[in-house]
Amino acid sequence: GTSWGVGGTCVNVGCIPKKLMHQAALLGTALKDAQHYGWNITQPIHHTWSVMAQGVQNYVKSLNWGHRVQLQDKKVKYFNVKGSFSDPHTVRGLTKAGKETIVTADSIVIATGGRPKYPTHIAGALEHGITSDDLFWLKESPGKTLLYCVYMELFFSISLTGASPDVSLECAGFLTGIGLDTTVMMRSTPLRGFDQAQMASLVTEHMESYGTKFLKRCFPTKVEKLESNRLEVTWKNTDLGTEETDSFDTVMWAVGRAPDTKTLNLETVGVKTNSETGKIIVDASEATSVPHIYAIGDITEGRPELTPTAIAAGKLLAHRLFGQSSELMDYDNVPTTVFTPLEYGCVGLSEEAAVQCHGSDNIEVFHAYYKPLEFTVAERDATQCYMKMVCLRERGQRILGLHFIGPNAGEVIQGFALGIKCGATYPQLMKTVGIHPTCAEEVTKLHITKRSGLDATVTGC
Amino acid sequence: MGWEETQVRGYEEFVRTAQRYHGRPIFALFCGDKDAEGRSWCPDCVTAEPVVRKELQNLPDGSVFIYCLVGDRTYWKDPNNEFRRNLKLTGVPTLLKYGTPQKLVEEECFKAELVRMLFTED
């Protein structure tokens, strides 16, 4: 499939191209809003995929080059080879042309990440479908697109299957936003986890109201190529017990990511992996079952699949190995955001995790439905703009988690992550003055509890 | 087959020349104009040129090396000159692989290993 340069998943087929395309879609919505603010924009507005793709792909390539220059400048030797272990201190690499390089080392860090999985029981999945790896690098528009994911839950970060519905929702979001006919099909909606289901349904409701089609509790059985070059997908609707078909230009699988550990030869050197996920088991110091072999990033078991945590873990590891430090990576209260059309940012515990940890009697959930000021003149629906904060009822009412759905969710949550890291409490938050007029200020005004059952819609100003 | 060098002056001549060699790998070094004694008004260009020239032997077969004088100091300082506007150059010297985001700017051009990397890596 698609190949790319230095920088890992984030730079090449993850965060970077995803956020840029999300921005492209947001700009489309902004152009529609602009009319209400007095701009004369001829409708309907059109989007050209190839212009966006070229801009995004060129930027990614400039990052690849920037990384390459930095490595060279810092005198880091770079071997562009496919590696595997020949013994615990030796890595054997092969270039594309088949030339072999042998490298020995005292310490080895494995950071080969994960790749999107292909479904195994759907005929035609491999031959005719693509994954997010390919989507960002298409030169031509994907056209009418079907995205398939197994679960619909957000941030189940320590999930067993590593299912990535975030990817399917984010991609479906920007594809819809740039004007493409987009459908998300999902096999199951979760029965567990009240609150993640709540956040997930607000996000998807918003997407539905903006034109993304959802086929819930359906799963594909086969994908065939038609003479027109379109793809015909057949699926089972488990609610109705029927079989249905439709044709698409593109089918994208988002059924989870898995580490590519098979080719690394880990068993030979004794590095243990989780038998179900294939991920490498590490301890708090990122060490594998072999003391001088470490692993960081998406390839490690039980860690969030996020760029900043991988980078931080790597830096701290370097300091411990060579800088006389003993500081370990802190994986608690890692803030994160899903960049769906209406973004969802959060830090700390989910409501469900807090209940599991402390018991529902010991936690208080404050929540509010709010309306961003910018939506008013633009006559935009803010029904799904929502936030909630989970606190302890005793012990100073420490804030356990904050969840925010709205524009610029990542920017909003980032600052609050510091507060939570410092052990901020509800009374301290109430003493924090809000910035007006913003969406973030509504966090400082949270006071309606779920327990009270009162209407949580923000009024005033 | 080796590689070949061509020297140009000014934006239009550069674009015409690059178009003429379309299809072949094109590397370009942009420097400030030289005076009658052959010295550039740009001191960094004076430092970089010999470093770059020494690495030219590493150019892939079939490459074209365009040595481009951009203009005098006043022209260069204008934030709207065509090199800045169309080629997105931010400084001289700039050494780049035409049609890609791969480039080295100013002091980066003094480093032989970086120049070699630009010439030899994909």
Interface residues (C-beta under 8 A of the other chain):
Chain A: N58 Y59 K61 S62 W65 R68 V69 Q72 D73
Chain B: T100 P101 Q102 K103 L104 E108 K111 E113 L114 M117 E121
